[in-house]
Amino acid sequence: MSETASPTAEQNDSDPGRQTLKGSAPVRWPVFIASLVGILAVAVWTLIAPKQAEAVIGTMVAWVSNGLGWFYISLATVILVFVIYLGFSRFGRVRLGPDHSRPEYSTFSWAAMLFAAGIGTDLMFFSVSEPVAQYLSPPVGQGGTVEAAREATFWTLFHYGITGWGMYALMGLALGYFAYRMNLPLAVRSALYPLFGRRINGVLGHAVDTATILGTTFGVATSLGIGVVLLNAGLNILFGLAIGIGAQIGLIVLAVVMAAVSATTGVDKGIRLLSQINVILAIALAAWIVITGKTGFLLAAIVTNIGDFISMFPGKTLETFAFSDADEWMSLWTLFFWAWWIAWASFVGMFLARISRGRTIREFVLGTLVIPFSYIVMWVSVFGNAALARVRSGDQEFAETAASGSGLGFFSLLEQYPLSGVVIGVAIFVGLLFYVTSADSGSLVMGNLSSSLRHVQEDCAPWLRITWAGVTGLLTVGMLLVGGITALQYATVIIALPFSIVLILVMISLRKALRLEARRADSTPRSGPRVLAARFEERETWKTRLARATHYVDMDEAHAHLDAVVSPALREVAKELNERGVPARVHTDGEADHSAVQLTTDSSQFPFVYRVQSESVPVPAYGGRMVGGRDEYARLEVHLSDGGQDYDVMGYSTTQLIHDCLDHYERHLEFLRLGD
């Protein structure tokens, strides 16, 4: 067995929200070069020999579908069950951060960001295209029937539903837990620390991050490919722009240029504001369809769709169509969507982790599974049922257009509503902005994955973002030349396979880390009564104690105490441990001013960590008046391997601090004993 998810001195950072580092994050060159070469090789191959690439990709996807289709179906279901289990088990109370941490965003703001995460140009595309395609050509049974119509919307909700969000939730949980609670870097390799220990910083970690970038790049390229096809169709209807690879390359170049502008000029906040406006416009677009269309039918259909999803989901989640000739259908639909979700898992998982610090696992699971899917149910039910109603009314031309995958179906549907020109214009704007922000955020995530981030708020260098934006654009062009959206779908099914193994390891790793945390919690009652009592082993008068409690120091005083008292005390403990055969060392953070001191035992399996770090917090207020006449003061808070302990040791003497450290060390020994 290897080490648990406990940070070493070199891996630990002080409070990431307050840390300031000069310059961009250093590039992780082995990961960057390996993933760049791999993606460029595929992109150049598709550009030079598109026919050969199409044939090879077709052969490979047939092999994956026939031989490993069951694997994708099973994995997606296992991940969903695992995430739900974590949310409703005893682990649901664990926070993504120290026990005393609280959410950085209000519940409303957090829900709004989760809500926005469910929107994209691909949802606009498939909300019309898939229900019509499933209605005309269902996986089994006769097309064009009432049963086919009900299943058509179900399949779309199924492919965009909680199964995929379970994959996002898994990666978000793992990244948030190890970054915020265990003080490890915000990287996929960190999620495997309980399994492989410090080896994640070597070749193994590079391989994991490379597989992540490959999957993410193809996932983003697929979304961009679908986006350019949809936008090309909308611009054709509104402005007569010819549909073809020329116009689509132009749109890809636009996305790359916008990503470059965002990286070099710092317009991310402006794009974020536009994205928030875009969410409102998207909801208004759906409301317009309901109000000006068949309102009663659409509202009734939404209720029916929800009921069908609840009743049909348990039976369909493990459906492999083993006794039906539906291999091609599986490749184009369920396997593609599950592979697509897998490819995007790290991308969206990082976003979910960044906005969820301080939330419990239960809150996180419920939020990520319910809130985005509620939007998807609304959108798919409105546009999907509106499209089905038009097809069932006898509009065969629209049926063929919508099912063709040209992107014209969505805008053709909008043409039948009042103020169609304005509505289509709004839809194009919504799709364009979602398309550009996908390219921009995708390049940022891939840049971060190929960098050594020093804290969770840090981002990669601008040139790295531009590089990944350009490479992704080139790959998108190549795949469109090979076979359009179908080629992108097939490539995603293939490339997601390596990262699916990573997801399995993440589940095992997260489960192991949480079980170790439960063992620590179980060990607390046995050693806990001494912990608080020993802090005042060296007796002090009550007036001295009160004076210390109400003395609000500044950061300079806190750093001075770290140097004069904390560091010598921990070095005494480390010296004594080493003399007793327990390897221990003390590490000091900070350049000019020491911001943290940490003692670590170099255990081969479960190291003990006692860390004292300075943090700036608001001064308590009484009657609206700040005590001490200042807004903030400095605390010296204790952090262990399982996070912050929410108490201040500023003013402790050397003896008091040593006893406090030893109290926690005794608790650690009890934890190790329980594991024997």
C-alpha positions in Angstrom: 0.0 0.0 0.0 1.1 3.6 -0.7 0.5 6.8 1.1 -2.8 8.4 2.0 -3.9 11.7 0.6 -1.8 13.7 3.0 0.2 16.7 1.7 3.9 16.9 2.1 5.7 20.0 3.0 6.6 20.8 -0.6 3.0 20.2 -1.8 1.3 22.3 0.9 0.4 25.9 0.2 -0.9 28.6 2.5 -4.4 29.8 2.0 -4.8 29.8 -1.8 -7.3 32.5 -1.8 -4.8 35.0 -0.3 -1.6 33.8 -1.8 0.2 36.0 -4.3 2.8 34.7 -6.7 4.6 36.6 -9.4 4.5 35.4 -13.0 2.4 32.6 -14.6 2.5 29.0 -13.5 5.5 27.1 -14.9 4.8 24.7 -17.8 4.8 21.0 -17.1 6.9 20.2 -20.2 6.6 16.4 -20.4 2.8 16.7 -20.3 2.6 19.6 -22.7 5.0 18.1 -25.3 3.4 14.6 -25.2 -0.2 15.8 -25.5 0.7 18.5 -28.1 2.6 16.0 -30.3 -0.3 13.5 -30.1 -3.0 15.9 -31.0 -1.0 17.6 -33.8 -0.2 14.1 -35.2 -4.0 13.3 -35.5 -4.8 16.8 -36.8 -2.1 16.7 -39.5 -3.1 13.1 -40.5 -6.7 14.1 -41.0 -5.7 17.1 -43.1 -3.2 15.2 -45.3 -5.1 11.9 -45.7 -8.8 12.5 -44.8 -10.0 9.3 -46.6 -7.6 7.1 -44.9 -8.3 8.7 -41.5 -12.0 8.2 -42.0 -11.6 4.5 -42.8 -9.3 3.9 -39.8 -11.5 5.8 -37.4 -14.6 3.9 -38.7 -12.8 0.5 -38.1 -11.6 1.5 -34.6 -15.0 2.7 -33.5 -16.6 -0.5 -34.7 -14.1 -2.4 -32.6 -14.8 -0.3 -29.5 -18.6 -0.5 -30.0 -18.7 -4.3 -30.5 -16.0 -5.2 -27.9 -16.3 -2.5 -25.3 -19.7 -1.0 -25.6 -20.7 -2.8 -22.4 -17.8 -1.2 -20.6 -18.9 2.3 -21.3 -22.5 1.5 -20.3 -21.5 -0.2 -17.1 -18.9 2.5 -16.2 -21.4 5.3 -16.6 -23.9 3.6 -14.3 -21.3 2.6 -11.7 -20.1 6.2 -11.5 -23.6 7.5 -11.0 -24.3 5.0 -8.2 -21.0 5.7 -6.6 -21.6 9.5 -6.5 -25.1 9.1 -5.1 -23.8 6.7 -2.5 -21.2 9.3 -1.4 -23.8 12.0 -1.2 -26.2 10.0 1.1 -23.6 8.0 3.2 -21.8 9.2 6.3 -19.3 10.8 3.9 -22.0 13.3 2.8 -21.1 15.5 5.8 -17.5 16.0 4.8 -16.7 19.4 3.4 -14.7 20.3 0.3 -12.3 22.2 2.5 -11.4 22.4 6.2 -14.2 21.5 8.6 -14.7 25.1 9.6 -14.8 26.4 6.0 -18.1 27.7 4.5 -19.2 28.2 0.9 -17.6 31.2 -0.9 -20.8 31.8 -2.9 -24.3 32.1 -1.7 -26.7 29.2 -2.5 -28.4 31.3 -5.2 -25.2 32.3 -6.9 -23.9 28.8 -6.8 -27.1 27.4 -8.2 -27.0 30.1 -11.0 -23.5 29.0 -12.0 -24.5 25.3 -12.0 -27.6 26.3 -14.0 -25.4 28.0 -16.6 -23.1 25.0 -16.8 -25.9 23.0 -18.4 -26.2 25.3 -21.4 -24.2 25.0 -24.7 -24.5 25.1 -28.5 -24.5 21.3 -28.6 -27.7 21.3 -26.4 -29.3 23.7 -28.9 -28.3 21.4 -31.7 -29.4 18.1 -30.2 -32.6 19.4 -28.6 -34.2 19.4 -32.0 -32.0 17.0 -34.0 -32.1 14.0 -31.6 -35.8 13.8 -30.8 -36.7 13.9 -34.5 -34.0 11.3 -35.4 -35.1 9.0 -32.6 -38.7 9.4 -33.6 -38.0 8.4 -37.2 -35.4 5.7 -36.5 -35.6 4.4 -32.9 -33.1 1.7 -31.7 -35.8 -0.9 -31.7 -39.4 -1.0 -32.8 -41.3 1.0 -35.5 -40.6 4.6 -36.1 -43.3 7.2 -36.4 -45.5 5.9 -33.6 -46.8 7.4 -30.4 -44.5 5.1 -28.5 -41.5 6.2 -30.6 -42.4 9.9 -29.9 -42.4 9.3 -26.1 -39.1 7.4 -26.3 -37.6 10.0 -28.6 -37.7 12.7 -25.9 -36.7 10.2 -23.2 -33.5 9.2 -25.1 -32.5 12.9 -25.5 -33.0 13.5 -21.7 -31.2 10.2 -21.0 -28.2 11.2 -23.0 -28.1 14.7 -21.4 -29.2 13.5 -18.0 -28.0 12.6 -14.5 -25.7 9.8 -15.8 -23.4 12.3 -17.5 -23.7 14.8 -14.6 -22.6 12.0 -12.3 -19.3 11.8 -14.2 -18.9 15.6 -13.8 -19.8 15.3 -10.1 -17.2 12.6 -9.6 -14.3 14.7 -11.0 -15.6 17.8 -9.2 -15.7 16.0 -5.9 -12.3 14.5 -6.3 -10.6 17.7 -7.4 -12.3 19.8 -4.8 -11.6 17.3 -2.0 -7.9 16.9 -2.6 -7.3 20.5 -3.5 -9.3 22.2 -0.7 -9.2 19.6 2.1 -5.8 18.0 1.5 -4.0 21.0 0.1 -2.8 19.2 -3.1 -2.6 21.0 -6.5 -5.8 21.3 -8.5 -4.9 18.6 -11.0 -6.2 15.2 -11.9 -3.1 13.5 -10.8 -3.8 14.8 -7.2 -6.9 12.7 -7.1 -4.7 9.5 -7.4 -2.5 10.4 -4.4 -4.0 7.8 -2.0 -3.2 5.1 -4.5 0.3 6.1 -5.8 1.7 8.6 -3.3 4.5 10.8 -4.4 4.8 8.8 -7.7 2.0 11.1 -9.0 4.8 13.7 -9.4 6.6 11.5 -11.9 5.9 9.6 -15.1 2.7 8.2 -13.8 1.3 11.7 -13.1 2.4 12.9 -16.5 0.6 10.0 -18.2 -2.6 10.8 -16.3 -2.5 14.5 -17.2 -1.7 13.7 -20.8 -4.6 11.3 -21.1 -6.8 14.0 -19.5 -5.7 16.6 -22.1 -6.2 14.3 -25.0 -9.7 13.5 -23.9 -10.5 17.1 -23.1 -9.2 18.4 -26.4 -11.3 16.0 -28.5 -14.3 16.8 -26.3 -13.9 20.5 -26.9 -13.2 19.9 -30.6 -16.5 18.0 -30.8 -18.4 20.8 -29.2 -16.7 23.3 -31.5 -17.5 21.2 -34.5 -21.2 20.9 -33.6 -21.2 24.6 -32.8 -19.8 25.8 -36.2 -22.3 23.5 -38.0 -25.2 25.0 -36.0 -24.0 28.6 -36.4 -23.3 28.2 -40.1 -26.9 27.0 -40.6 -28.3 30.0 -38.6 -26.2 32.5 -40.6 -27.4 30.8 -43.8 -31.0 31.3 -42.9 -30.6 34.9 -41.6 -27.9 36.3 -44.0 -27.6 33.7 -46.8 -24.1 32.6 -45.8 -23.2 29.5 -47.8 -23.1 26.3 -45.8 -19.7 24.6 -46.2 -16.3 24.0 -44.8 -15.1 27.5 -45.8 -17.6 29.3 -43.6 -17.0 26.8 -40.8 -13.3 27.3 -40.9 -14.0 31.1 -40.6 -16.0 30.5 -37.5 -13.3 28.3 -36.0 -10.8 31.1 -36.6 -13.1 33.5 -34.9 -13.2 31.3 -31.8 -9.4 31.0 -31.7 -8.9 34.7 -32.1 -11.4 35.5 -29.3 -9.6 33.0 -27.0 -6.3 34.7 -27.9 -7.8 38.2 -27.2 -9.2 37.0 -23.8 -5.8 35.5 -22.9 -3.8 38.6 -23.7 -6.1 41.4 -22.8 -7.8 40.1 -19.7 -11.4 40.4 -21.0 -12.4 37.2 -19.2 -14.7 39.2 -16.8 -16.4 40.8 -19.8 -17.0 37.4 -21.4 -18.3 36.1 -18.1 -20.8 39.0 -17.9 -22.0 38.3 -21.4 -22.4 34.6 -20.5 -24.7 35.6 -17.6 -26.7 37.7 -20.0 -26.7 34.8 -22.4 -28.4 32.5 -19.8 -31.2 35.0 -19.5 -31.6 35.2 -23.3 -31.6 31.4 -23.6 -34.4 31.1 -21.0 -36.3 33.9 -22.7 -36.0 32.0 -26.0 -37.5 28.9 -24.5 -40.3 31.0 -22.9 -41.1 32.6 -26.3 -41.6 29.1 -27.8 -44.0 28.1 -25.0 -46.0 31.3 -25.0 -46.4 31.8 -28.8 -46.6 28.1 -29.6 -48.8 25.2 -28.5 -48.7 26.2 -24.8 -51.0 23.6 -23.4 -49.4 20.8 -25.4 -45.9 21.8 -24.4 -46.6 22.1 -20.7 -48.4 18.7 -20.7 -45.6 17.2 -22.6 -43.0 18.4 -20.1 -45.0 16.6 -17.3 -45.2 13.5 -19.4 -41.5 13.6 -20.2 -40.6 13.9 -16.5 -42.8 10.9 -15.7 -41.4 8.9 -18.5 -37.8 9.6 -17.5 -38.5 8.6 -13.8 -40.2 5.3 -14.9 -37.9 4.4 -17.8 -34.5 5.4 -16.5 -33.8 2.4 -14.2 -34.5 -0.1 -17.1 -32.5 1.8 -19.7 -29.4 2.8 -17.8 -27.8 -0.7 -18.4 -29.4 -1.2 -21.8 -26.7 -2.6 -24.3 -29.2 -3.9 -26.9 -27.4 -7.2 -26.8 -30.3 -8.9 -28.5 -31.0 -6.2 -31.1 -29.1 -5.1 -34.2 -28.4 -1.6 -32.9 -24.6 -1.4 -33.0 -24.6 1.7 -35.3 -27.3 3.4 -33.2 -25.2 2.7 -30.0 -22.1 4.2 -31.6 -23.8 7.4 -32.8 -25.8 7.9 -29.7 -25.3 6.4 -26.2 -21.7 5.4 -26.6 -20.9 8.7 -28.2 -22.6 10.7 -25.4 -21.0 8.6 -22.6 -17.6 9.1 -24.2 -18.3 12.8 -24.7 -19.2 13.2 -21.0 -16.0 11.3 -20.0 -13.9 13.6 -22.2 -15.4 16.7 -20.6 -15.3 15.3 -17.0 -12.1 17.1 -16.1 -13.0 20.3 -17.8 -16.4 20.7 -16.0 -15.1 19.0 -12.9 -12.5 21.8 -12.4 -15.2 24.4 -12.8 -17.5 22.7 -10.3 -14.6 22.3 -7.8 -13.6 26.0 -8.1 -17.1 27.2 -7.3 -17.9 24.7 -4.5 -15.2 25.2 -1.9 -16.7 24.8 1.6 -19.8 22.9 0.5 -20.5 19.4 1.9 -20.3 16.4 -0.4 -24.1 15.9 0.1 -24.8 19.5 -1.0 -22.4 19.1 -4.0 -24.0 15.9 -5.2 -27.6 17.1 -4.9 -26.7 20.4 -6.6 -24.8 19.0 -9.5 -27.2 16.2 -10.3 -30.4 18.2 -9.9 -29.9 21.9 -10.8 -28.3 21.6 -14.3 -30.6 18.7 -15.3 -33.6 20.8 -14.4 -32.6 23.3 -17.1 -32.0 20.5 -19.6 -35.4 19.0 -19.0 -37.0 22.4 -19.6 -35.0 23.1 -22.8 -35.3 19.6 -24.4 -39.0 19.3 -23.5 -39.8 22.6 -25.1 -37.8 22.4 -28.3 -37.9 18.6 -28.7 -41.6 18.4 -28.3 -42.2 21.5 -30.5 -40.1 19.7 -33.2 -42.0 16.4 -32.8 -45.4 18.2 -33.0 -44.3 19.7 -36.3 -43.1 16.4 -37.7 -46.3 14.6 -36.5 -48.4 17.2 -38.2 -47.0 15.9 -41.5 -44.1 18.2 -42.3 -41.8 15.7 -43.9 -39.4 18.2 -45.2 -38.8 19.6 -41.8 -38.4 16.0 -40.5 -35.6 15.3 -43.0 -33.9 18.6 -42.3 -33.9 18.2 -38.5 -32.7 14.6 -38.7 -29.9 15.3 -41.2 -27.5 16.8 -38.7 -27.0 19.9 -40.8 -28.0 22.2 -37.9 -30.8 23.7 -40.1 -33.5 21.9 -38.1 -33.2 24.2 -35.0 -33.5 27.4 -37.0 -36.2 26.0 -39.3 -38.2 25.3 -36.2 -37.9 28.9 -35.1 -39.0 30.2 -38.5 -42.7 29.2 -37.7 -42.9 31.5 -34.7 -43.8 35.2 -34.5 -40.9 37.7 -35.1 -38.9 34.8 -36.5 -36.1 37.1 -37.8 -35.5 38.6 -34.3 -35.8 35.2 -32.6 -33.3 33.6 -35.0 -30.9 36.5 -34.5 -31.1 36.1 -30.7 -30.6 32.3 -31.1 -27.5 32.9 -33.2 -26.1 35.4 -30.7 -26.8 32.9 -27.8 -25.1 30.1 -29.8 -22.2 32.2 -30.8 -21.4 33.3 -27.3 -21.7 29.8 -25.9 -19.4 28.7 -28.7 -16.8 31.3 -28.1 -16.8 30.9 -24.3 -16.4 27.1 -24.8 -13.3 27.7 -26.9 -11.9 30.3 -24.4 -12.5 28.2 -21.3 -11.4 25.0 -23.0 -8.0 26.6 -23.9 -7.7 27.8 -20.3 -8.4 24.4 -18.8 -6.0 22.6 -21.2 -3.3 25.2 -20.4 -3.9 24.6 -16.7 -3.7 20.8 -17.1 -0.3 21.2 -18.7 1.1 23.6 -16.1 2.3 23.2 -12.5 -0.2 25.3 -10.7 1.1 26.6 -7.4 -2.3 27.2 -5.9 -5.9 26.7 -7.0 -6.5 30.3 -8.1 -3.5 30.4 -10.4 -3.8 30.0 -14.2 -1.5 29.1 -17.0 0.6 31.6 -19.1 -1.3 33.4 -21.9 0.8 31.9 -24.6 -0.2 28.4 -23.5 -3.9 29.3 -23.7 -3.3 30.6 -27.2 -1.4 27.5 -28.2 -4.2 25.2 -27.1 -6.9 27.3 -28.7 -5.0 27.1 -32.0 -4.4 23.3 -31.7 -8.0 22.6 -30.8 -9.1 24.7 -33.8 -6.8 22.8 -36.1 -8.1 19.5 -34.8 -11.7 20.6 -35.3 -11.0 21.6 -38.9 -9.3 18.2 -39.6 -12.2 16.2 -38.1 -14.7 18.2 -40.1 -12.8 17.5 -43.3 -12.7 13.8 -42.5 -16.5 13.3 -42.0 -18.1 16.2 -40.2 -20.0 15.6 -37.0 -20.0 11.9 -37.4 -16.2 11.7 -37.5 -16.1 13.9 -34.3 -18.5 11.5 -32.6 -16.5 8.5 -33.6 -13.2 10.1 -32.6 -14.6 11.0 -29.2 -15.8 7.4 -28.6 -12.2 6.2 -29.2 -10.2 8.9 -27.4 -12.2 8.8 -24.2 -11.2 5.2 -23.6 -7.8 5.9 -21.8 -9.4 8.5 -19.6 -12.2 6.1 -18.6 -9.5 4.1 -16.8 -8.5 7.2 -14.9 -12.1 7.7 -13.8 -12.1 4.2 -12.3 -8.9 4.9 -10.4 -10.3 8.2 -9.2 -13.3 6.4 -7.7 -11.1 3.9 -5.9 -8.8 6.7 -4.7 -11.6 8.9 -3.4 -13.2 6.0 -1.6 -9.9 5.1 0.1 -9.3 8.7 1.1 -12.8 9.1 2.6 -12.5 5.8 4.5 -9.2 7.0 6.0 -10.9 10.2 7.0 -13.6 8.2 8.7 -10.9 6.3 10.6 -9.5 9.6 11.8 -12.9 10.7 12.9 -13.4 7.4 14.8 -10.0 7.9 16.6 -11.0 11.4 17.9 -13.2 10.3 20.8 -10.4 8.1 22.1 -7.7 10.8 22.2 -9.9 13.9 22.0 -10.3 14.7 25.8 -6.6 15.4 26.1 -6.4 17.6 23.0 -8.0 20.8 24.3 -6.8 20.3 27.8 -3.2 20.1 26.9 -3.1 23.5 25.2 -2.9 25.1 28.6 -0.5 22.6 30.2 1.6 25.6 31.1 -0.9 27.4 33.4 -1.6 31.1 33.0 -3.7 33.5 35.0 -7.2 34.1 33.7 -6.3 37.8 33.1 -3.4 36.8 31.0 -5.5 34.3 29.0 -8.2 37.0 28.5 -5.6 39.5 27.4 -4.3 37.1 24.8 -7.7 36.2 23.5 -8.6 39.9 22.9 -5.3 41.0 21.5 -5.8 41.4 17.8 -2.3 41.3 16.2 -1.3 42.3 12.7 0.5 40.1 10.2 4.0 41.2 11.1 3.4 40.2 14.8 2.0 36.9 13.6 5.1 36.2 11.5 7.4 37.2 14.3 5.6 34.7 16.6 6.1 32.0 13.9 9.8 32.7 13.8 10.4 33.2 17.6 8.1 30.5 19.1 6.4 28.2 16.6 9.4 27.2 14.5 11.7 26.5 17.4 9.0 24.5 19.2 8.4 22.3 16.2 12.1 21.9 15.6 12.4 20.6 19.1 9.6 18.1 18.5 11.2 17.0 15.2 14.6 16.6 16.9 13.1 14.4 19.6 11.2 12.3 17.1 14.3 11.7 15.1 16.2 10.6 18.1 13.4 8.1 18.9 13.6 6.6 15.4 10.7 8.5 13.8 12.0 10.5 10.7 10.6 14.1 11.0 11.4 17.4 9.4 10.2 21.0 9.6 9.5 23.1 6.6 9.0 26.9 6.5 6.9 28.6 3.7 7.3 32.2 2.6 10.1 34.2 1.1 10.7 37.4 3.0 8.1 36.7 5.7 7.5 33.2 6.9 3.8 32.6 6.4 3.6 29.0 7.7 5.7 26.4 9.5 5.0 22.7 9.1 6.2 19.5 10.8 5.9 16.3 8.8 6.9 12.8 9.8 8.2 10.9 6.8 6.1 7.8 7.3 6.1 5.3 4.4 2.4 5.2 4.4 0.5 7.8 6.6 2.6 10.8 7.4 1.7 13.0 10.4 1.3 16.7 9.5 1.1 19.6 12.0 1.1 23.0 10.2 0.7 26.5 11.7 -0.1 29.1 9.0 -1.0 32.8 9.2 -4.4 33.9 8.0 -6.1 37.3 7.8 -9.6 37.3 9.2 -12.2 40.0 10.1 -12.1 41.4 13.6 -15.1 40.5 15.8 -17.6 43.4 16.0 -19.7 44.3 19.0 -22.6 46.8 18.5 -21.3 47.7 15.1 -17.8 48.7 16.4 -14.7 46.8 15.6 -12.7 45.6 18.6 -9.3 47.1 18.5 -10.2 49.7 15.9 -9.2 47.7 12.9 -11.0 45.7 10.2 -8.8 42.6 10.1 -6.3 40.8 12.3 -3.9 37.9 11.9 -4.4 34.4 13.3 -2.0 31.5 13.4 -4.3 28.5 12.6 -3.4 24.8 13.0 -3.9 22.6 10.0 -3.5 18.8 10.0 -3.5 16.3 7.1 -7.3 16.4 7.1 -7.6 20.2 6.9 -7.9 23.2 9.2 -8.8 22.8 12.9 -10.3 26.3 13.3 -8.4 27.5 16.3 -5.6 30.1 16.9 -2.3 29.5 18.6 -1.1 33.1 18.5 0.4 33.9 21.9 1.0 30.2 22.8 4.3 29.7 24.6 6.8 27.1 23.4 5.7 24.6 25.9 2.0 25.1 25.1 2.6 24.7 21.4 4.7 21.5 21.9 1.9 20.0 24.0 -0.7 21.0 21.4 1.4 19.3 18.6 1.8 16.2 20.7 -1.9 16.0 21.5 -2.5 15.7 17.7 0.3 13.3 17.3 -1.2 11.0 19.9 -4.5 11.2 18.0 -2.6 10.3 14.8 -1.0 7.2 16.6 -4.5 6.2 17.7 -5.7 6.5 14.0 -2.8 4.2 12.9 -3.6 1.7 15.7 -7.2 1.5 14.6 -6.0 0.6 11.1 -4.0 -2.4 12.2 
